[in-house]
Amino acid sequence: MEQVNKMLRTEFLETDFLIIGGGTAGCYAALTFSEQSCGRILIADKADIRRSGCLAAGVNAINAYIVPGKMPQDYVDYARNDAQGIVRGDLLLTMAERLNRTAQKLEGLGLTILKDEQGGYTIRGNRNIKINGENIKPILADAVSKKPEITVMNRVNVFDYLVKDNRIQGAYAVSIDEPVLYVLTAKAVLCATGGAAGLYRPNHPGFSRHKMWYPPFNTGAGYAMGILAGAEMTTLEMRFIALRCKDTIAPTGTLAQGVGAKQINSQGEIYEQKYGLTTSQRLHGTVTENREGRGPCTLRTIGITAEQDEDLQRAYLNMAPSQTLRWLESGETPRIKNVEIEGTEPYIVGGHTASGYWVDTNRETTIKGLFAAGDVAGGCPQKYVTGAFAEGEIAANAAVSYISREAALPDAGQVREKKLWLEQFLSKEKTSVTTDELEEKMQSVMDQYAGGIGSDYRFSEDSLSIADGKVQDIQRQANALAASDMQELVYILELRERLILCRSVIAHLAARRETRWHSFAENTDYPDISSEMECYVNSRLENGNLKIFLRPLVGEGEAYEH
């Protein structure tokens, strides 16, 4: 590597509203802001917004919708029950009130929402409508591209915030293709980076480790940046573990809701009622049945009609084509053979659980001017697509009001220090250990000691303590890594993000001394629900140490503001 490639060029860019992450929430926030303000908008995306984020491969249903006969409060009640009470009702309600409007707006942009014989939306289940959503992300990206006030930077990795006196000033980023450090200054910032995959050993380790439920490129960057900047985080212990089709890791909801497929064990017994019907209970039942020798567990699809069989194959082509290909290659379509199911590794994802930034009803974090929406925003589970849109809309509207103030200039000394820190990775000689090896070591530690697949998602105080010590050791080893180009530098930064988040997750798991959500947080030292833990477990990094503290629940009809 030539000497010139070891040095980074620094470029300064200024905008009014910086959006980190061009996924579901980020794109919708940009569109909303552009409709309310003449200010400049900059979207920084690690990939390319036409196919980035959780919607990259498409989706076949809108899973958060207020169907006829239901009210937004019904959705709040459903989400609260599913999370055993540990939610923010104020956040859920402000989200639920916007769900239908965001779906209709997407239809206006070109999304195909299926209609019934009466011309209404085709309902699937109690909160869902059916769509043809393979192109949902390109539709969003095209809408963004038509707005001259929106600038998109693709293949740019944001890795740290610019914060002064607890007020956001912007963020640092690096180009993935060129030796450039970007200093992005802004009057307001939205974090919409998505949640975190890859903390735990996945179902398919090694070469196939990318075959997972959640996007493997979502590394927890937004969480890690917030943790380092001293933002208050909440409920990271409420991990999400998806119940999915075995091997393909395709979603099971289309089978359960689309054709009413029940969970059965190898003896043909329907076991789901035995354990309960919340998201975590459905998973826990499957794990327990397998552990006690009554597996494999499946979704009973044998006997569905030929039309239902064909509809399922078409539906999976819109979001998980590997499942349809598997059926076609084997000749064992769902009407011929039941679909085997299994749990994935744990993820941290605030779109399904309540993990993420502690925010107020405007989705502003505890750092002034920094907003969060979608999978990084805590307290508001069961968002799915429309919920992420809704939070992007709420955050953007709040940002319009906030940016009336002047943007602050970054400290030159801090910029120079950040540049030198990055360049030391590019200047080092290659060591015997690689980023991939340390990542797999981290995943093995989390799997064995912090409740991964290998331990049936169970952990104890002692095992979590061991996990924390081992993760700290990996952090020290990661400081010695070297990068020969910008892509390798990004891999190092991503490992850093995952390790930071691992330590916070471990601390949160240890702090919730109960088992409120089986499998999601299965604490063998505290196997039952405790009335003392009817609260939020929150954390904040203070003077280099993670401080855990408990907040009382925000009551029904109440609202929390910073």
C-alpha positions in Angstrom: 0.0 0.0 0.0 1.4 3.4 -1.0 2.0 6.1 1.6 -0.7 8.3 0.1 -3.4 5.8 0.8 -2.5 5.9 4.5 -3.5 9.5 4.8 -7.1 10.7 4.8 -8.4 13.8 3.0 -10.8 15.8 5.2 -13.9 17.2 3.6 -16.4 19.5 5.4 -20.0 19.4 4.3 -22.8 21.5 5.9 -26.6 20.9 5.8 -29.7 21.8 7.8 -31.0 18.3 8.4 -28.6 15.3 8.4 -30.3 11.9 8.2 -28.0 9.0 9.0 -29.3 5.9 7.2 -31.4 5.9 4.0 -33.7 3.0 5.0 -37.4 3.0 5.8 -37.5 5.8 8.4 -34.7 7.8 6.8 -36.3 8.2 3.4 -39.8 9.0 4.8 -38.3 11.6 7.1 -36.5 13.2 4.2 -39.7 13.4 2.2 -41.6 14.8 5.2 -39.0 17.4 6.0 -38.9 18.6 2.4 -42.7 19.2 2.4 -42.5 21.3 5.6 -39.3 23.3 5.1 -37.1 24.8 2.4 -34.0 23.6 4.3 -31.3 21.4 2.9 -31.4 17.7 3.7 -28.4 15.3 3.5 -28.9 11.5 3.6 -25.8 9.5 4.4 -26.2 5.8 3.5 -23.7 3.1 4.0 -25.0 1.2 0.9 -27.2 2.6 -1.8 -30.7 3.8 -0.9 -32.3 2.0 -3.8 -31.7 -1.3 -2.0 -30.6 -0.6 1.5 -32.1 -1.3 4.9 -34.7 -3.8 6.0 -36.8 -3.3 2.9 -34.0 -4.0 0.5 -35.4 -7.3 -0.7 -39.0 -6.3 -0.5 -41.9 -7.2 1.8 -45.3 -8.8 1.1 -47.5 -7.1 3.7 -47.9 -4.0 5.8 -47.9 -5.5 9.2 -48.9 -2.4 11.2 -52.3 -1.1 10.0 -55.5 -0.1 11.7 -58.0 -2.4 10.0 -61.8 -1.5 9.8 -63.4 -1.9 13.2 -60.2 -1.2 15.1 -58.8 2.0 16.7 -55.2 3.2 17.2 -55.6 2.4 21.0 -56.3 -1.2 20.0 -52.8 -1.4 18.5 -51.3 0.2 21.6 -53.0 -2.5 23.7 -51.8 -5.3 21.5 -48.2 -4.1 21.6 -48.3 -3.5 25.3 -49.6 -7.1 25.9 -47.0 -8.6 23.6 -44.2 -6.9 25.5 -45.6 -7.8 28.9 -46.2 -4.1 29.8 -42.7 -2.7 29.2 -43.5 -0.2 26.5 -44.1 3.6 26.1 -47.9 4.0 25.5 -47.4 7.6 24.5 -45.0 6.6 21.7 -47.1 3.7 20.6 -50.2 5.9 20.3 -48.6 8.7 18.4 -47.2 6.1 16.0 -50.5 4.2 15.6 -52.4 7.3 14.8 -50.3 7.7 11.7 -50.1 4.2 10.4 -52.9 4.3 7.8 -51.9 7.6 6.4 -48.4 6.5 5.7 -49.7 3.4 3.9 -51.9 5.6 1.7 -49.0 7.9 1.0 -46.9 5.0 -0.2 -49.7 3.9 -2.4 -49.7 7.3 -4.0 -46.0 7.0 -4.7 -46.6 3.7 -6.6 -46.8 0.9 -4.0 -49.3 -1.8 -5.0 -51.7 -2.5 -2.2 -54.0 -5.4 -3.0 -57.7 -4.7 -3.1 -60.7 -6.9 -2.2 -63.9 -7.3 -4.3 -65.4 -4.2 -2.6 -62.3 -2.1 -3.5 -61.0 -1.9 0.0 -57.5 -3.1 1.1 -57.1 -6.8 1.4 -56.9 -7.6 5.1 -54.5 -10.3 6.4 -55.0 -11.0 10.1 -56.0 -8.3 12.7 -53.5 -5.6 11.8 -52.2 -6.4 8.3 -52.9 -5.6 4.7 -51.4 -7.4 1.7 -49.1 -5.6 -0.8 -46.9 -6.4 -3.7 -43.8 -4.9 -2.1 -40.8 -6.2 -4.0 -40.1 -2.6 -5.2 -41.0 -0.7 -2.1 -37.5 0.5 -1.5 -36.9 1.7 -5.1 -40.2 3.5 -4.9 -39.0 5.4 -1.8 -35.6 6.1 -3.4 -37.2 7.4 -6.6 -39.4 9.8 -4.5 -36.4 11.1 -2.7 -34.4 11.6 -5.9 -37.1 13.9 -7.3 -36.6 16.4 -4.4 -33.8 18.9 -5.4 -33.3 19.9 -1.7 -32.4 16.4 -0.8 -28.8 15.2 -1.4 -27.9 11.6 -1.0 -24.4 10.3 -0.3 -24.2 6.6 -0.9 -21.4 4.3 0.3 -20.6 6.6 3.2 -20.2 5.1 6.7 -21.1 7.4 9.6 -19.3 6.2 12.8 -19.4 9.0 15.4 -21.4 12.1 16.4 -20.2 15.6 16.7 -21.6 16.7 20.1 -20.8 19.8 22.3 -22.4 20.6 25.6 -25.0 17.8 25.0 -26.1 19.4 21.7 -25.7 17.7 18.3 -23.5 19.4 15.8 -23.2 16.7 13.1 -21.3 13.5 12.6 -18.1 12.0 11.3 -18.1 9.6 8.3 -15.7 7.9 6.0 -16.0 7.0 2.3 -16.0 3.3 1.6 -14.3 3.8 -1.8 -11.9 6.8 -1.3 -9.5 7.8 1.5 -11.8 10.6 2.8 -13.0 11.7 6.2 -16.2 13.6 6.1 -17.1 16.1 8.7 -20.9 16.6 8.4 -22.2 19.6 10.2 -26.0 20.1 10.7 -28.6 22.0 12.7 -30.5 18.8 13.4 -29.7 15.1 13.0 -31.9 12.0 12.7 -30.4 8.6 13.5 -32.2 6.0 11.3 -29.5 3.5 11.0 -31.4 0.3 11.8 -30.8 -2.2 14.6 -28.0 -4.7 15.2 -27.4 -8.1 13.7 -24.2 -10.1 14.1 -23.7 -9.8 17.8 -24.4 -13.5 18.3 -23.4 -16.7 16.4 -26.0 -17.1 13.7 -27.9 -20.2 12.6 -25.5 -20.6 9.7 -21.9 -19.8 10.9 -18.9 -19.5 8.6 -19.3 -18.9 4.9 -23.1 -18.7 5.1 -23.3 -16.4 8.2 -25.0 -13.8 6.0 -28.1 -16.0 5.7 -30.0 -14.5 8.6 -33.3 -12.8 9.3 -32.1 -9.3 9.9 -29.8 -7.4 7.4 -26.2 -8.5 8.2 -25.0 -5.0 7.4 -26.9 -3.5 10.3 -24.2 -3.4 12.9 -25.8 -1.3 15.7 -23.9 1.8 14.5 -26.6 4.2 15.7 -26.8 2.5 19.1 -23.0 2.6 19.5 -22.7 6.2 18.5 -25.4 7.2 21.0 -23.8 5.2 23.8 -20.4 6.8 23.2 -22.0 10.3 23.1 -23.7 9.8 26.4 -27.3 9.4 25.1 -29.7 7.6 27.4 -30.7 4.1 26.1 -33.6 1.9 27.1 -34.6 -1.8 27.2 -31.7 -3.2 25.3 -32.3 -6.4 27.3 -35.5 -7.0 25.3 -33.8 -8.8 22.5 -35.7 -10.0 19.4 -35.4 -13.6 18.3 -37.4 -14.4 15.2 -39.3 -17.6 14.7 -38.5 -18.5 11.2 -38.7 -21.3 8.5 -35.7 -23.6 9.1 -32.6 -23.2 6.9 -34.0 -20.3 4.8 -34.8 -18.1 7.8 -37.9 -16.9 5.9 -40.7 -15.2 7.9 -43.4 -17.4 9.3 -46.2 -14.8 9.7 -47.3 -15.3 6.1 -48.0 -18.9 6.9 -49.5 -18.4 10.4 -51.7 -15.4 9.4 -52.2 -16.1 5.7 -53.4 -19.7 5.9 -53.9 -20.1 9.7 -51.1 -22.6 10.1 -50.7 -23.8 13.7 -47.5 -24.7 15.5 -47.3 -28.5 16.0 -44.7 -30.8 17.4 -43.5 -34.2 16.0 -46.5 -35.9 17.7 -49.0 -33.7 15.8 -50.0 -31.8 18.9 -50.8 -28.1 18.7 -48.6 -26.6 21.4 -48.9 -22.8 20.9 -51.8 -22.4 23.4 -49.8 -24.3 26.0 -47.1 -21.6 26.2 -49.0 -18.5 25.1 -49.4 -16.5 22.0 -47.1 -13.5 22.4 -44.1 -13.3 20.1 -41.7 -14.5 22.7 -44.0 -17.2 23.9 -44.4 -18.7 20.4 -40.6 -18.9 20.2 -40.2 -20.2 23.7 -42.7 -23.0 23.1 -40.8 -24.2 20.0 -37.5 -24.1 21.9 -38.9 -26.0 24.8 -40.7 -28.7 22.7 -37.4 -29.3 20.8 -35.3 -29.4 24.1 -37.7 -31.9 25.6 -37.6 -34.2 22.6 -40.9 -33.5 20.9 -39.3 -31.8 17.8 -38.9 -31.1 15.1 -41.6 -28.4 15.3 -43.5 -27.3 12.2 -46.3 -25.0 11.0 -49.1 -27.3 9.8 -49.8 -26.5 6.2 -50.7 -29.9 4.8 -54.1 -29.8 3.3 -54.3 -26.2 2.3 -55.9 -25.5 -1.1 -54.0 -25.4 -4.3 -54.8 -21.7 -4.6 -53.4 -21.0 -1.1 -50.3 -23.0 -2.0 -49.7 -20.9 -5.1 -50.4 -17.7 -3.2 -47.8 -18.6 -0.6 -45.2 -19.3 -3.2 -45.9 -16.0 -4.9 -45.9 -14.1 -1.5 -42.5 -15.5 -0.6 -41.0 -14.4 -3.9 -41.7 -10.8 -2.8 -39.6 -11.1 0.4 -37.8 -14.5 0.8 -37.4 -16.1 -2.6 -35.1 -18.8 -1.2 -38.2 -20.3 0.5 -40.1 -20.5 -2.8 -37.1 -22.0 -4.6 -36.7 -24.6 -1.8 -40.4 -25.7 -2.3 -40.0 -25.8 -6.1 -36.7 -27.7 -6.1 -37.9 -30.3 -3.7 -41.4 -30.6 -5.1 -42.7 -30.4 -1.5 -44.8 -27.3 -1.5 -46.6 -26.3 1.7 -49.8 -28.2 0.9 -47.7 -31.4 0.6 -45.3 -31.0 3.5 -45.4 -29.0 6.8 -42.9 -26.2 7.1 -40.2 -26.8 9.8 -39.5 -23.8 12.1 -36.7 -22.7 14.4 -35.5 -19.6 16.2 -32.8 -17.3 14.9 -29.9 -15.7 16.9 -30.9 -12.7 19.0 -31.0 -9.2 17.5 -31.3 -5.8 19.0 -34.1 -4.1 17.0 -36.5 -1.5 18.3 -38.9 -2.0 15.4 -40.0 -5.3 16.9 -39.1 -4.8 20.6 -38.7 -1.7 22.8 -34.9 -1.5 22.5 -33.1 1.8 21.6 -32.7 5.4 22.3 -34.8 6.9 25.2 -36.9 9.5 23.3 -39.7 11.9 24.0 -42.9 12.0 22.0 -41.1 14.1 19.3 -38.6 11.3 19.0 -35.8 13.6 20.3 -33.1 11.8 22.3 -31.5 13.1 25.4 -28.9 14.8 23.2 -30.5 18.1 22.0 -31.2 18.2 18.3 -30.6 14.4 17.8 -33.7 12.5 16.9 -34.2 8.8 16.4 -36.7 6.8 14.4 -37.4 3.3 13.3 -35.3 0.4 14.7 -33.0 2.6 16.8 -35.8 4.4 18.7 -36.8 2.6 21.9 -40.0 2.2 23.8 -42.3 1.6 20.8 -42.3 -2.0 19.6 -44.2 -3.6 16.7 -43.4 -0.7 14.3 -42.7 -2.7 11.1 -42.8 -0.6 7.9 -45.5 1.9 8.6 -44.4 2.5 12.1 -40.9 3.4 10.9 -42.6 5.8 8.4 -44.6 7.3 11.2 -41.6 7.9 13.5 -39.7 9.4 10.6 -42.6 11.8 10.0 -42.8 12.7 13.7 -39.0 13.3 14.0 -38.9 15.3 10.7 -41.7 17.6 11.8 -39.9 18.2 15.1 -36.6 18.8 13.4 -38.3 21.5 11.2 -39.0 23.5 14.4 -35.6 22.8 15.9 -33.3 24.0 13.1 -34.2 27.7 13.5 -30.9 27.9 15.5 -27.5 28.4 13.8 -25.2 25.4 13.1 -22.1 25.2 15.3 -18.7 24.8 13.8 -16.7 21.7 14.8 -13.6 21.9 16.9 -10.5 21.8 14.7 -8.5 19.9 17.3 -11.2 17.2 17.7 -11.3 16.8 13.9 -7.6 16.4 13.7 -7.6 13.9 16.5 -10.3 11.8 14.8 -8.4 11.8 11.6 -5.2 10.6 13.3 -7.2 7.8 15.1 -8.5 6.5 11.8 -5.1 6.8 10.0 -3.4 4.6 12.6 -5.4 1.6 11.5 -4.3 2.3 7.9 -0.7 2.7 8.8 -0.2 -0.4 10.9 1.3 -3.6 9.6 -1.0 -6.5 9.3 -1.3 -8.6 12.4 -1.9 -12.3 12.8 -5.5 -11.7 13.9 -8.2 -10.5 11.5 -11.5 -8.6 11.9 -13.4 -11.7 10.8 -11.7 -13.8 13.4 -12.5 -11.3 16.2 -16.1 -11.0 15.0 -16.5 -14.8 15.1 -14.9 -14.9 18.5 -17.3 -12.2 19.8 -20.3 -14.1 18.4 -19.1 -17.3 20.0 -18.8 -15.6 23.4 -22.2 -14.0 23.2 -23.7 -17.3 22.1 -22.2 -19.3 24.9 -22.4 -16.9 27.8 -25.0 -14.3 26.9 -28.0 -16.4 25.8 -27.5 -17.4 22.2 -28.8 -20.4 20.2 -26.2 -22.7 21.7 -27.6 -22.2 25.2 -31.3 -22.2 24.2 -31.2 -18.4 24.8 -30.6 -18.9 28.5 -28.0 -17.0 30.7 -27.1 -16.4 34.3 -25.4 -13.6 36.3 -22.2 -15.6 36.3 -22.3 -16.3 32.5 -23.0 -12.7 31.8 -20.0 -11.6 33.9 -17.8 -14.0 31.9 -19.2 -12.6 28.6 -18.4 -9.0 29.6 -14.8 -9.9 30.5 -14.3 -11.7 27.3 -15.8 -8.9 25.2 -13.5 -6.4 26.8 -10.6 -8.6 25.9 -11.7 -8.7 22.3 -12.0 -4.9 22.4 -8.4 -4.7 23.4 -7.4 -7.0 20.5 -9.4 -5.0 18.1 -7.3 -1.9 18.8 -4.4 -3.6 17.1 -6.2 -4.4 13.9 -4.9 -3.0 10.6 -6.7 -2.0 7.4 -5.2 -2.0 3.9 -8.0 0.0 2.3 -11.2 1.9 3.3 -13.5 -1.1 3.1 -11.3 -2.9 5.7 -11.3 0.2 7.8 -15.1 0.1 7.7 -15.1 -3.5 8.8 -13.0 -2.5 11.9 -15.4 0.3 12.7 -18.3 -2.1 12.4 -16.7 -4.6 14.8 -16.1 -1.7 17.2 -19.8 -0.8 17.1 -20.9 -4.4 17.7 -18.5 -4.8 20.7 -19.7 -1.5 22.3 -23.3 -2.7 21.9 -22.5 -6.1 23.3 -21.3 -4.7 26.5 -24.5 -2.6 26.9 -26.7 -5.6 26.1 -24.9 -7.7 28.7 -25.3 -5.0 31.3 -29.1 -4.6 30.5 -29.6 -8.4 30.6 -28.0 -8.5 34.1 -30.0 -5.6 35.4 -33.4 -7.1 34.6 -33.6 -9.6 37.5 -36.5 -11.6 36.2 -37.7 -13.6 33.2 -40.5 -11.4 31.8 -40.0 -12.5 28.1 -39.1 -16.2 27.8 -36.2 -16.7 25.4 -35.9 -13.0 24.7 -34.4 -12.6 28.1 -34.3 -16.1 29.8 -32.5 -15.5 33.1 -31.9 -18.8 34.9 -31.2 -17.1 38.2 -34.5 -15.3 38.1 -36.9 -17.6 36.2 -40.2 -15.7 37.0 -41.7 -12.3 36.5 -41.0 -9.8 39.4 -43.3 -7.0 40.3 -40.2 -5.0 41.3 -39.1 -5.0 37.6 -42.3 -3.3 36.4 -40.0 -0.5 35.1 -37.7 0.5 32.3 -34.1 -0.5 32.5 -32.1 2.4 31.1 -28.4 3.2 30.8 -26.0 6.0 30.1 -22.2 6.2 29.6 -20.7 8.5 32.3 -17.0 9.1 32.6 -16.3 5.9 30.7 -18.5 3.8 32.8 -21.9 2.5 31.9 -24.5 3.5 34.5 -27.7 1.4 34.7 -30.8 3.0 36.3 -34.5 2.2 36.5 -37.3 4.5 35.3 -40.9 4.1 36.4 -43.4 3.2 33.6 -45.1 6.0 31.8 -48.7 5.3 32.6 -51.7 4.9 30.4 -52.8 8.3 29.0 -49.5 9.9 30.2 -46.7 11.3 28.1 -43.0 11.7 28.8 -41.0 14.7 27.7 -37.4 15.5 28.5 
